[in-house]
């Protein structure tokens, strides 16, 4: 039997704030327990990475309010996970059971608030390189920055057409600056009817037609942030849609409490 190639079936995107005063405890709980026990030991969960937005990065976010983050200071930590396409159903079923069992065993962390947590399905990937990092490897590649963006298609514009337009001149211009290496677009996947978790999942993120984009950077997002601002303007100028959330992140320093004192 030929083994199926590794292929992303869906992403879990979870942006969370610890309760103030519990930053270190939250960071340690998530890093030393939850990222593994709640996700990575499950069937089909083949890649995961944590990101953080210290205050100096939150200060770059735009717009000031929207359907993802009510305020620009909301959402300090982001975790992104890839789920293998052939095991999507098994992965979801396992996660529903696992999270309930962890909380029942006292292995939750109540001093936190989800800002936006949702599942997304991949739409498209555009690379700056002719033979660049595949999206399946993006969380394991040593990217030093990530920009998460939410885009609402313009009124009367079909979502697929919006992505095609955005992947044209706006994305090509962005990749041409050298600030971004990889741009991936995603569509929302509604939670199943029997989805039952012991916490609120945060803001809805916008309409069901929204486009989630992850832009992977080899360097510090601060250095190329003006290119992201210009990119958002190009999207609106193209008539495809408008950006309702744009935030830079950097990877957490695994095994340390770095950034826990810089969130606010």
C-alpha positions, 0 to 999 in steps of 0.5 A: 500500500502506498502511504498517503503524502502528508497534506494539511486538512485543516488548521486550529487557530487559537488566540488567547489572553492569560488573566493578568497576573497569571502570565507565567503560569499560563505560559508554563501550563500551555507549553509543558502540558496543553500543547501536547496533551490537548493536541499533539499526542492526538491522531492526525495532529502533525505540527504545532507552534506557539506565537506571541504578540508582546505590547510593541507588536500589538501596538502595530495592529490594525484596525483598532477594533473588529470581529477578531480582537475587540481591542488591539491589545486583545490576544497575546498568545497564538497557537497554530496546528496542522491536522493531516487530511486523511485523519481529520474526523479522527482528530476532531473526535479525539480532541472533543473527548480529550479536552473534556477528560483533561478538564475533568482531571483538573488539567485545564487553566481557567485564568485565560480567555479565548479571543478567537479560536476556530478551525480553518480549511486551506484555500491557497498558498503563494510562495516568494520562492520557486521551490520554497518551504511547503506549507506543511513544513511552515510550522517546523521551519524556523520562521521568525515572524508571522502575520495573521490577517482577516479579510472580508470580501467586498460586497457582491464579490465572490469569495473565490474571486476575491482570493484570486484577485488578492493572490494577483497584484497585492500578494505578488507585490508583498512577496516582491518586497522580501518581507514575507516568504509565504502567504496562505489563505484559509476558509472558516470551518464551522464547529460541529453540532456536537462540539462541546468544550468547557470554555467560550471560543471568543469572537466569531471572526467575521462573516462565514465568507471571511478569508484568514491569511497567515503570512510567514516571515524569515525576519522580524515583523517590525522591520517589514510592517509598512509592507503589511500596511501597504498590502492591506491598502492594495487589497482594498484598492483592488476591490477584493475586500478589506482587512478587519484584523492584522497582527504581527507575532513572533515565535515563543522561546520554548522552555522559557518565560520570555515575553510573559512580562511584555504582554501589556 
